[in-house]
Amino acid sequence: MAKRKKSSAGKSVFSVLATIWRGFAKGLGNTIRFTTRAAKDLDSAHQRDGAALLLVIIGLAAIAGTWLHSTSSVNKAFYSFFYGGFGRVGVISPLVLFYFAIRLFRSPNENKATARITVGTIALLVSATGLAHMFNGSEGTGATAMRHGGGWIGYAVTKPLVAVLTPLLTYPVLFLIFGFGLLVVTATPFSQVAIRIKSTFIWLKTKLPKRGEAEDDEIYESEPFESPLVSEFHDDEEDEDEYEEPAEEEFDEEFTVEIPKAHPSTAPAKRPVQMMLQPDSKYVLPSPDLLKAGPAAKGKSKANDAIVSSLTELFAEFEIDAQVTGFMRGPTVTRYEIN
């Protein structure tokens, strides 16, 4: 009877624990499903902002693990994750994360460009970790070898390449992958590399000061050449130094000139008078030959043809059922007839 009671008590405890676990798992599952369903219903702009904020949080965690050498257990975990995964390249991981976060905030609709930059960044990451692992000469899978080299990613990249191509040929392969990543990030085809380099040198050349301008700014310590003009200039300066300014009263007496006073005219001003025509006087019109004959008026000019052509192209572009049927030239305004 005692054994039966113990077994029944054990089964009841187990069933209670199983019921609690099933309730907890069901509640957790419902919460996750509700959250994911609500996240799917969010606007696409909010989803992008959420992804950017997540990258900012991961970037802050990367700073805590790579830049802030704290003794806390959380920072040690971040240090092990970033340096263990990326090696020495992990020190720039916060900058990469912040760059993509800023890009999502500022250019949320440039999905193609973001995807292109992501592919190029992955190529740069793979090649950089591999090169760091090769240059450091890390051997084995120890923690020190991983952190001082290229991390687990660098180890995974270089191990098969070294086994197949030998270390001597692994270097150019990784450099080629690194160059490909740069071309993809900068959206530069291989055929445009020489043109980009040339344009960069031209831009740098325009920013540098010209040789003539630099020579003008130089200060020479040697004495100036004593030409006749220079000597005369120095003599004038000496004369000016010897010259004594006169006193204020003498200056006023010497340079004061009387202004002559204008005498007003006593004669009254004459006003113009309109002459009257007498009834017996005859007015003869001037001859038209006194006027200079102008050129004959043109029926049209090249400017009129150009305007008619422009109007016709405009109607065709906007699919307007109209055409220019004629125009009338004037001295200042030309009227165009459109039907």
Secondary structure, 3 states (H helix, E strand, C coil): CHHHHHHHHHHHHHHHHHHHHHHHHHHHHHHHHHHHHHHHHCCHHHHHHHHHHHHHHHHHHHHHHHCCCCCCHHHHHHHHHHHHHHHHHHHHHHHHHHHHHHHHHHCCCCHHHHHHHHHHHHHHHHHHHHHHHHHHCCCCCCHHHHHHCCHHHHHHHHHHHHHHHHHHHHHHHHHHHHHHHHHHHCCCCHHHHHHHHHHHHHHHHHHCCCHHHHHHHCCCCCCCCCCHHHHHHHHHHHHHHHCCCCCHHHHHHHHCCCCCCCCCCCCCCCCCCCCCCCCCCCCCCCCHHHCCCCCCCCCCCHHHHHHHHHHHHHHHHCCCCCCEEEEECCCCCCEEEEC
